[in-house]
Amino acid sequence: MLSNRNQQRMRNIEDRYQSGIIYLKHKGFYHLIVDEVYYLIKYLHPQMFIRLLSENLLNDIRGVFSVFVREDLKKVYEDLQSNHNDSTEVYLKKEYVNLVVLYKCATSLEYQVRSIARMPEVKNFRLKSRLLESISKRLNGEIQDYYRILEKNYKKFFRLKFSKNPSKDSTVSLQCIDNLSKDYNEHFIEIIEHFQQLAMAIHFVKDLLKAGIEHKIVNQLAPIFDQQEKYNKIVDYFINDLKRNFIQFMMAQLKNGKSLVWIQKGLEEFIQSERFGTMLRKVIFQTLSLMRKKKSYRNVS
């Protein structure tokens, strides 16, 4: 069953691509395509989306902490040089805008669904369907037929124009424009409408598939985000733990006489390193998988 929000989204898609849907229904493809998209998405494995959520969180953490190192730690470094304040807690308790934004994005189901849906792994994921392949071949055949008709009409139209006596002056009449309009309608408009219907049909299938995948992502991540308070605490812990480690590292290196450039370079290389990615990816994935498993088990019980 679709939620009210997804039912409304489906209606919006159908309203947007009415001409394409009419075309598909006329050809007998509409219900076949809708059912096929539903079944293709239905059997996507949930672990895929947990892995993608883990990857998306890792990418966001990498991106935001790189900015944190370049901007926020620079200010902390300059403040430490000016005030010689050795208290780590002062800087740990301070709110940093970049990390606040990271926390809000990481704990937002809507943001995560949109981000995951844009990931190359999702956009390029291959869904094998003999039915859609067959329909695609049928439509490609029709495109070729329409093109041949358009090409034929194009030649007829210009033969018609050149066969008429050209006007000796620059005058125009209502009848003249009316005739020209009829010629365009007869030779081009109807066939171009077929191309437009095909374009709308393709856009409909694309948006239908996109909406279906996003709905699937929501359903698969819901067991995690339903535990919002617990999930928020976990995200907060990850962010604060990294913030603490980075600030302590910088303060220790400052005492050793290292320059800001040296400290920033070292931290940015660490953030982008395979070691950091492997470690954090594994921790995030295991944590999310456990949350989802426990929630699913309680629902069954």
Beta strands, then each sheet from edge to edge (+ up, - down):
end
